[in-house]
Amino acid sequence: QVQLVESGGGLVQAGGSLRLSCAPSGRRSYISLDMGWFRQTPGEEREFVAAVTWDGGRSGYADSVKGRFTISRDNRNAAYLQMNSLKPEDTAVYYCAAVPFRGPDSNFHPLLSAETYEYWGQGTQVTVSS
C-alpha cells in the first residue's frame, strides 16, 4: 500500500508563493508513481491542477495555473508543487494523488482525470488573501 503525506499549505497574501510537498510512504512507496495535484473548494468537484510522470519527463497543467505553478519530482519519489503569483481564486484544499507507473508509452491525458489515480493524500489547505 502507498500513503501520501502532504505538507506546505498555509495562508499567503495575493502575489505570494507556497510550495507543496507530497511524500509517498508505506510498504509499496518504492514503486514508480505517476503523480498529480488536484484542488477542491466547498460544493465544487475536485479540479485538476498539474500532473507529472514517474520520471519527471512529462508534465501538464490546468490553464488556470500555467505559467504560475510548477510540478516537479525528486529521486525519492516525492512530488512538489511550486505555486507563484498566487491569486484569491487559488484558495482551496489541495490533494496529492498517485498511480503506479502505467508504462513508457502510456498516454499522458488520463493523468488529468481524478479517476485515474489510486492513492490520495489527506489534503492541505491553501488560503490566498486579497
C-alpha positions as a Markdown table, in Angstrom:
| # | Residue | x | y | z |
|---|---|---|---|---|
| 1 | Gln | 0.0 | 0.0 | 0.0 |
| 2 | Val | 1.0 | 3.6 | -0.6 |
| 3 | Gln | 0.3 | 6.5 | 1.7 |
| 4 | Leu | 0.8 | 10.1 | 0.5 |
| 5 | Val | 1.9 | 12.7 | 3.1 |
| 6 | Glu | 1.3 | 16.3 | 2.1 |
| 7 | Ser | 2.8 | 19.4 | 3.6 |
| 8 | Gly | 3.3 | 23.1 | 2.8 |
| 9 | Gly | -0.1 | 24.6 | 2.8 |
| 10 | Gly | -1.0 | 27.8 | 4.6 |
| 11 | Leu | -2.1 | 31.4 | 4.4 |
| 12 | Val | -0.5 | 33.8 | 2.0 |
| 13 | Gln | -1.2 | 37.2 | 0.5 |
| 14 | Ala | -2.1 | 37.6 | -3.2 |
| 15 | Gly | 1.0 | 37.6 | -5.2 |
| 16 | Gly | 2.9 | 35.4 | -2.8 |
| 17 | Ser | 4.3 | 31.9 | -3.1 |
| 18 | Leu | 3.9 | 28.5 | -1.5 |
| 19 | Arg | 5.5 | 25.1 | -2.1 |
| 20 | Leu | 3.5 | 22.0 | -1.5 |
| 21 | Ser | 5.2 | 18.6 | -0.9 |
| 22 | Cys | 3.9 | 15.1 | -1.3 |
| 23 | Ala | 6.0 | 12.2 | 0.0 |
| 24 | Pro | 5.0 | 8.5 | -0.5 |
| 25 | Ser | 5.3 | 6.2 | 2.4 |
| 26 | Gly | 4.2 | 2.6 | 3.2 |
| 27 | Arg | 5.1 | -0.9 | 2.0 |
| 28 | Arg | 5.0 | 0.0 | -1.7 |
| 29 | Ser | 6.3 | 3.5 | -1.6 |
| 30 | Tyr | 9.3 | 2.4 | -3.6 |
| 31 | Ile | 7.3 | 1.7 | -6.8 |
| 32 | Ser | 7.4 | 4.2 | -9.7 |
| 33 | Leu | 4.4 | 6.5 | -9.5 |
| 34 | Asp | 2.8 | 9.0 | -11.8 |
| 35 | Met | 1.6 | 11.8 | -9.7 |
| 36 | Gly | -0.8 | 14.7 | -9.8 |
| 37 | Trp | -2.2 | 17.6 | -7.8 |
| 38 | Phe | -5.9 | 18.4 | -7.6 |
| 39 | Arg | -7.8 | 21.1 | -5.6 |
| 40 | Gln | -11.3 | 21.4 | -4.3 |
| 41 | Thr | -13.5 | 24.1 | -2.8 |
| 42 | Pro | -16.7 | 23.6 | -0.9 |
| 43 | Gly | -19.6 | 22.5 | -3.1 |
| 44 | Glu | -17.3 | 22.0 | -6.1 |
| 45 | Glu | -15.9 | 18.9 | -7.8 |
| 46 | Arg | -12.2 | 18.1 | -7.4 |
| 47 | Glu | -10.3 | 20.1 | -10.1 |
| 48 | Phe | -7.1 | 19.0 | -11.9 |
| 49 | Val | -4.1 | 21.3 | -11.3 |
| 50 | Ala | -1.0 | 19.6 | -12.5 |
| 51 | Ala | 0.5 | 16.1 | -13.2 |
| 52 | Val | 3.9 | 14.7 | -13.8 |
| 53 | Thr | 5.1 | 11.2 | -14.9 |
| 54 | Trp | 7.2 | 8.9 | -12.7 |
| 55 | Asp | 10.5 | 10.1 | -14.2 |
| 56 | Gly | 9.6 | 13.8 | -14.5 |
| 57 | Gly | 9.8 | 13.5 | -18.2 |
| 58 | Arg | 6.3 | 14.8 | -19.0 |
| 59 | Ser | 4.1 | 17.3 | -17.1 |
| 60 | Gly | 0.9 | 19.1 | -17.7 |
| 61 | Tyr | -1.1 | 21.9 | -16.1 |
| 62 | Ala | -4.6 | 23.3 | -15.9 |
| 63 | Asp | -4.9 | 26.5 | -18.0 |
| 64 | Ser | -5.7 | 28.5 | -14.8 |
| 65 | Val | -2.3 | 27.8 | -13.3 |
| 66 | Lys | 0.0 | 27.7 | -16.4 |
| 67 | Gly | 3.0 | 30.0 | -16.0 |
| 68 | Arg | 2.4 | 30.3 | -12.3 |
| 69 | Phe | 2.7 | 26.7 | -10.9 |
| 70 | Thr | 5.4 | 24.2 | -11.5 |
| 71 | Ile | 5.3 | 20.5 | -10.7 |
| 72 | Ser | 8.5 | 18.5 | -10.1 |
| 73 | Arg | 9.8 | 15.3 | -8.7 |
| 74 | Asp | 12.9 | 14.2 | -6.8 |
| 75 | Asn | 14.8 | 10.9 | -6.7 |
| 76 | Arg | 13.0 | 9.8 | -3.5 |
| 77 | Asn | 9.7 | 9.6 | -5.4 |
| 78 | Ala | 8.3 | 12.7 | -3.9 |
| 79 | Ala | 6.4 | 15.4 | -5.8 |
| 80 | Tyr | 6.3 | 19.1 | -5.3 |
| 81 | Leu | 4.0 | 22.0 | -6.5 |
| 82 | Gln | 5.7 | 25.4 | -6.5 |
| 83 | Met | 2.9 | 28.0 | -6.6 |
| 84 | Asn | 3.9 | 31.6 | -7.5 |
| 85 | Ser | 1.8 | 34.7 | -8.1 |
| 86 | Leu | -1.0 | 33.2 | -6.1 |
| 87 | Lys | -4.5 | 34.6 | -6.5 |
| 88 | Pro | -7.5 | 34.5 | -4.2 |
| 89 | Glu | -9.2 | 32.1 | -6.6 |
| 90 | Asp | -6.4 | 29.6 | -5.9 |
| 91 | Thr | -7.8 | 29.2 | -2.4 |
| 92 | Ala | -8.8 | 25.5 | -2.0 |
| 93 | Val | -7.8 | 22.2 | -0.3 |
| 94 | Tyr | -5.0 | 20.8 | -2.4 |
| 95 | Tyr | -4.7 | 17.0 | -2.8 |
| 96 | Cys | -1.8 | 14.9 | -4.0 |
| 97 | Ala | -2.6 | 11.8 | -6.0 |
| 98 | Ala | -0.6 | 8.9 | -7.4 |
| 99 | Val | -1.0 | 5.9 | -9.6 |
| 100 | Pro | 1.6 | 3.1 | -10.3 |
| 101 | Phe | 3.6 | 3.6 | -13.4 |
| 102 | Arg | 1.5 | 2.8 | -16.4 |
| 103 | Gly | 4.3 | 2.1 | -18.9 |
| 104 | Pro | 6.7 | 4.1 | -21.0 |
| 105 | Asp | 4.3 | 4.7 | -23.9 |
| 106 | Ser | 1.2 | 5.5 | -21.8 |
| 107 | Asn | -1.0 | 8.3 | -22.8 |
| 108 | Phe | -0.5 | 11.4 | -20.6 |
| 109 | His | -4.1 | 12.6 | -20.9 |
| 110 | Pro | -5.6 | 10.2 | -18.3 |
| 111 | Leu | -3.4 | 11.9 | -15.6 |
| 112 | Leu | -5.7 | 14.9 | -15.9 |
| 113 | Ser | -8.6 | 12.9 | -14.5 |
| 114 | Ala | -9.1 | 12.1 | -10.8 |
| 115 | Glu | -10.5 | 8.7 | -11.7 |
| 116 | Thr | -7.1 | 7.6 | -12.9 |
| 117 | Tyr | -5.4 | 7.8 | -9.5 |
| 118 | Glu | -5.3 | 5.0 | -6.9 |
| 119 | Tyr | -3.8 | 6.8 | -4.0 |
| 120 | Trp | -4.7 | 10.2 | -2.4 |
| 121 | Gly | -3.3 | 12.4 | 0.3 |
| 122 | Gln | -5.3 | 13.9 | 3.1 |
| 123 | Gly | -5.3 | 17.3 | 1.6 |
| 124 | Thr | -3.7 | 20.6 | 2.7 |
| 125 | Gln | -5.4 | 24.0 | 2.9 |
| 126 | Val | -4.2 | 26.8 | 0.8 |
| 127 | Thr | -5.7 | 30.2 | 1.5 |
| 128 | Val | -4.8 | 33.3 | -0.5 |
| 129 | Ser | -6.0 | 36.6 | 0.9 |
| 130 | Ser | -6.6 | 39.7 | -1.3 |
